[in-house]
Amino acid sequence: MVSPAIFFLFLLAQLFGMILHNTTDKALLKQRLKQEDFRRITLSFYKFVQVGDPQAFRDALYIAFSAWDIFGRIYVAGEGINAQLSVPEHHYEAMAEYIAAHPLMQGVLLNRAVEDDGLSFYKLKVQVKHKVLSDGLDNTSFDIYATGEHLDAAAFNEKLAAPGTVVVDLRNHYEHEVGHFEGAVLPEVDTYKSSIPVIVDMLAERRPNNVLLYCTGGIRCEKFSAYLRHKGFENVYQLKGGVINYAQQLRSTGLPSRFRGKNFVFDDRMGERITDEVIARCHQCGKPADTHANCANDACHLLFIRCESCAETFHGCCSAGCREVIALPAEVQKALRKGRLHPNAHLKSVRKAEVSAR
């Protein structure tokens, strides 16, 4: 239930137009995070549900979670909620009770991180979006709640071995490059939205007996499995809770992992190790590596894989050119960036190929 104090704050916000977003400097927020004397728990959850007033839902979440010093990224839309959070351990139970009692969030799986240093997020950001997941699909053209069958880790492992089964990775190339299930179809795409027609065409050609879907935490499978069933595929299954929950089940049950490598995550950690295997390579020198980083040059900010040696050699940059830029005075760097389109806005795959070729 919502506490009287949180409800009172919500009423004040509605009456007086309180600022319901963070205005503190990023560097200061990160410094404060490192000085905290308590443990944080990183988790994620989602739910496709009809939200009548997304803005009011968003504001209520911001007030409630701010009161518990929760950080993270939450998207709210008319189709539901998608959340990744960093929760103080001593407020976890209160937050869990709030979610369990809320009519729009009842029954969600709180997917706890596999590896957690408590530094996944440094502020709370809650946004109202057109959709909680950018998929390009028309929700009115099919039943988004008619999903495929959810499988736990044991059932997923068993189904992987069934004849005529195709397992599909619904993540982007930079995600499955560092880790994926054995034998999975790995679309070379930059976005989930662009992968949908590619995968549908591939499955229409193969016509497998079983279609297994997986993603990071389950949300991409939720919508896509319903879409595949709408397209006429009958035996569609999805990994419940995604790779995150799969790894948690492996640790609690001792099941063998059919997933190899690291699971990419969308927070400051950029990855959770599932197995000790390193299946990717440094984009700069080609040595085995699976650590993602953004280029230290803010005018580039390319997401790439690097080894420790190249991180030192290139001062955290993706290239010698970017290394030269960050050596310039901050004012000069800012002037160089002014008016320029972020180079990764439309050339992700091209830039990735350029770095890989170095």
Long-range contacts (C-beta under 8 A, 24 or more apart in sequence): 1-97, 1-98, 1-101, 2-60, 2-64, 2-98, 2-101, 2-102, 5-67, 6-63, 6-64, 6-67, 9-63, 9-67, 10-59, 10-60, 10-63, 10-64, 13-59, 13-63, 14-59, 20-59, 20-62, 20-63, 20-126, 21-62, 21-125, 21-126, 22-123, 22-124, 22-125, 24-123, 26-122, 26-123, 29-122, 29-123, 30-122, 32-122, 33-71, 33-118, 33-119, 33-122, 34-119, 36-88, 36-118, 38-88, 38-89, 38-90, 39-88, 39-89, 39-118, 40-71, 40-86, 40-87, 40-88, 40-89, 40-116, 40-118, 40-119, 40-120, 41-86, 41-87, 41-88, 41-89, 41-92, 41-112, 41-113, 41-116, 42-84, 42-85, 42-86, 42-87, 42-112, 42-113, 42-116, 42-118, 42-120, 42-121, 42-267, 42-269, 43-84, 43-85, 43-87, 43-110, 43-111, 43-112, 43-113, 44-83, 44-84, 44-85, 44-111, 44-113, 44-217, 44-244, 45-81, 45-83, 45-99, 45-105, 45-108, 45-109, 45-110, 45-111, 45-217, 46-80, 46-81, 46-82, 46-83, 46-108, 46-132, 46-217, 46-218, 46-219, 46-222, 47-80, 47-81, 47-104, 47-105, 47-107, 47-108, 48-79, 48-80, 48-132, 48-144, 48-145, 48-222, 48-223, 49-79, 49-80, 49-81, 49-104, 49-105, 50-78, 50-79, 50-80, 51-76, 51-77, 51-78, 51-79, 51-80, 51-81, 51-104, 52-78, 54-78, 54-128, 55-128, 57-81, 57-104, 58-126, 58-127, 58-128, 61-126, 62-124, 62-126, 64-98, 65-95, 65-124, 65-126, 66-124, 68-94, 68-95, 70-95, 70-124, 71-120, 71-121, 71-122, 71-123, 71-124, 72-120, 72-121, 72-124, 72-125, 73-121, 73-125, 73-127, 73-266, 73-267, 74-124, 74-125, 74-126, 74-127, 75-127, 75-129, 75-132, 76-126, 76-127, 76-128, 76-129, 76-132, 77-128, 77-129, 77-130, 77-131, 77-132, 79-131, 79-132, 79-139, 79-144, 80-132, 81-105, 81-132, 82-132, 82-133, 82-219, 84-120, 84-121, 84-266, 84-267, 85-121, 86-118, 86-120, 86-121, 86-267, 109-218, 109-240, 109-241, 109-245, 111-217, 111-218, 111-241, 111-242, 111-244, 111-245, 111-248, 112-244, 112-248, 113-244, 113-265, 113-269, 113-272, 114-244, 114-247, 114-248, 114-251, 114-263, 114-272, 114-273, 114-274, 115-269, 115-272, 115-273, 116-269, 117-269, 119-268, 119-269, 120-265, 120-267, 120-268, 120-269, 121-267, 121-268, 122-268, 132-219, 133-192, 133-219, 133-220, 133-223, 134-191, 134-192, 134-193, 135-192, 135-193, 135-196, 135-220, 135-223, 135-224, 136-193, 136-196, 137-196, 137-223, 137-227, 141-230, 142-226, 142-227, 142-230, 143-226, 143-230, 144-223, 144-226, 145-226, 146-226, 146-229, 146-230, 147-221, 147-222, 147-225, 147-226, 147-229, 147-238, 148-211, 148-213, 148-221, 148-225, 148-226, 148-228, 148-229, 148-236, 148-237, 148-238, 149-236, 149-237, 149-238, 150-237, 150-238, 150-239, 150-240, 151-212, 151-237, 151-238, 151-239, 151-240, 152-240, 152-249, 153-239, 153-245, 153-246, 153-249, 153-250, 153-253, 153-255, 154-249, 154-253, 154-255, 156-212, 156-214, 156-237, 156-239, 156-246, 156-258, 157-255, 157-256, 157-258, 159-210, 159-212, 159-237, 160-212, 160-258, 162-209, 162-210, 163-209, 164-208, 164-209, 164-210, 165-208, 165-209, 165-210, 165-211, 165-212, 166-203, 166-206, 166-208, 166-210, 166-211, 166-212, 167-212, 167-213, 167-214, 168-199, 168-203, 168-211, 168-212, 168-213, 168-214, 169-214, 169-215, 170-195, 170-199, 170-213, 170-214, 170-215, 170-220, 170-221, 170-224, 171-215, 171-216, 171-220, 171-264, 173-349, 173-352, 174-264, 174-292, 174-303, 174-352, 175-216, 175-264, 176-264, 177-280, 177-305, 178-261, 178-262, 178-264, 178-271, 178-279, 178-280, 178-290, 178-292, 178-305, 179-243, 179-259, 179-260, 179-261, 179-262, 179-263, 179-264, 179-274, 179-275, 179-279, 179-290, 180-259, 180-260, 180-261, 180-279, 181-214, 181-258, 181-259, 181-260, 182-258, 182-259, 182-260, 184-214, 188-349, 190-348, 190-349, 192-220, 196-224, 196-227, 199-224, 200-227, 200-228, 200-231, 203-228, 203-233, 204-231, 209-235, 210-235, 210-237, 211-235, 211-236, 211-237, 212-237, 212-238, 212-239, 213-237, 213-238, 213-239, 214-238, 214-239, 214-242, 214-243, 214-246, 215-239, 215-242, 215-243, 216-242, 216-243, 216-244, 216-263, 216-264, 216-265, 216-266, 217-241, 217-242, 217-243, 217-244, 217-245, 218-242, 218-245, 243-274, 244-272, 246-274, 247-272, 247-274, 250-274, 261-290, 262-290, 264-292, 280-305, 281-305, 282-306, 282-307, 282-310, 283-318, 283-352, 283-355, 283-356, 283-358, 284-310, 284-313, 284-314, 284-318, 284-355, 284-358, 285-309, 285-310, 295-319, 295-322, 296-322, 296-326, 297-322, 297-323, 297-325, 297-326, 297-333, 298-333, 298-337, 299-325, 299-333, 299-336, 299-337, 299-340, 299-343, 300-325, 300-343, 300-344, 301-342, 301-344, 302-343, 302-344, 302-351, 302-352, 302-355, 303-344, 304-352, 304-355, 318-355, 319-355, 319-358
